[in-house]
Amino acid sequence: MDIAAKEVTVRTAKAAGSVLLGAEAFDALKRGECPKGDVLATAKVAALQAVKSTPAIIPMCHPILIEAVEVEFSLDEAGKSVGVTVAVKSTGKTGVEMEALSGVAGACLTIYDMLKYTGKGMTVERIRLLEKSGGRSGDYRRAD
């Protein structure tokens, strides 16, 4: 993939996903009783590492300078789930959608890993791009 002719612009992307935990895992997360440590703090570090490691895991994904990453979690008591949102910003010649998506996947998988002692029935769900800006293809905002 040749990006030499692309313009340098500010590029942003936001992605989201969730982990359907089930009652036991959700309660363990809320109580902060995971034997491996603080689940959400560890998942945040995993998201940051996944964002920065995207070119190592996605073939033909260009290494880029990551200027900002925001990671947010939301607990859904009724759904016994945790939502993950990752926003990424860079100034360069290629977008950051894959970095945002990788960050969400890394956080979700870490949550699963840390809480799997409660049971293996958790489900990682709906990893998706919410929005992006910058670049030749312009802005995108998911309709749903």
Secondary structure as UniProt FT lines:
FT   TURN            4..5
FT   STRAND          9..20
FT   HELIX           23..31
FT   TURN            35..36
FT   HELIX           39..57
FT   TURN            59..60
FT   STRAND          68..76
FT   TURN            77..80
FT   STRAND          81..92
FT   HELIX           97..115
FT   HELIX           116..118
FT   STRAND          123..133
FT   TURN            136..137
FT   STRAND          140..141
//
